[in-house]
């Protein structure tokens, strides 16, 4: 899918954010742990959810998804592995979150292809493997996949070698099926991990340490059918705040989680952008001038583990840096060695961006942007960043292969048109 964007736009209006994509891709696999019906509310209508539901149906889940009410019902009473094949599990990163719950429920699982996903780099799965091995899971790597057997796994203490949200979630879900207490040290504390923990608590699992780096799970009990409302997507909240701010527009975003936004707000403040809150309503005032407090100083926008700036949100601030009258901003993506390569496309629009090394770029302000035809990477917020930059440029831009948008943002172009954007999908 390609997108055509008109430049020189100012977006204004009101937004109701979707449910969290990262929560959805953990909670749908977590429903496997429940021998019965799970109802998930506030489910976002995105490609990754659709893909996971296709896999759940192959497993034998009875799926009813009311997209109008955003309610998803999964009856997992009669699940089986017999209809799953190698194509089902290898083409999106979110399928790795099936590992923990499938091992907890079935004990022996064969994954012929390792999960793919965004074009961010090698994205090794060592943290998952090492944590599983520490609990006694047998892993045998094949040419393109891995075979896992948890029949001899036991509850115990495991130290994660990386504060990975997906590795943390996988170990938590595996631990629900192991009798006794599993203590996870070095756990990720991201909001989606907290949402998963709240889901498991509601389903009857005893669990301590939500929001901390040490989580304890008492496994071996049976989870009960529940109805659970997933959190709003603070990434989407940040996305629309950035769109309003970058285009000089005025907007309100309802049903936000202000307690999750402190560091994100701090990053906006580096560019002179003030975000205000009235209860759970976030707002951006019209016509705020984007600037650096000291143009002679190099400012840094650095992604860090939670509660720092989420790495997936880093690209949202690059268009702001291109808007400053003078000065430069260093962006540091510590996690993915290919996470910033896409910024070379910005050169086609007249931006001055210097690639320092695989993890860092410097974006220079004070350069006029012009419309161009650019190639999108398969990275959700990177494509959003390109759309934002196109809106700031003079003239029209075409963004090729922008499909990644719909892995994280429901009805993206349609929602932007409601805010006054001139944007269309052209194939």
Buried (B, 14 or more C-beta within 10 A) or exposed (E): BBBBBBBBBBBBBEBEBBBBBBBBBBBBBBBBBBBBBBBBEBBBBBBBBEBBBEBBEBBBBEBEBEEEEBBBBBBBEEBEBEEBEEEBBBEBBBBBBBBBBBBBBBBEBBBBBBBBBBBBBEBEBEBBBBBBBBBBBBBEEEEEBBBBBBEEBEBBEBEBBBBBBBBBBBBBBBBBBBEEBBBBEBBBBBBBBBBBBBBBBEBBBBBBBBBEBEBBBBBBEEBEBBEBBBBBBBBBBBBBBBBBBBBBBBBBBBBBBBEBBEBBBEBBEBBBBEBEEEEEBBBBBEEBEBBBEEBEEEBEBBBBBBBEBBBBBBBBBBBBBBBBEEBBBBBBBBBBBBBBBBBBBBEBBBBBBEEEEBBBBBBBBEBEBBBBBBBBBBBBBBBBBBBBBBBBBEBBBBBBBBEBBBBBBBBBBEBBBEBEBBBEBEE
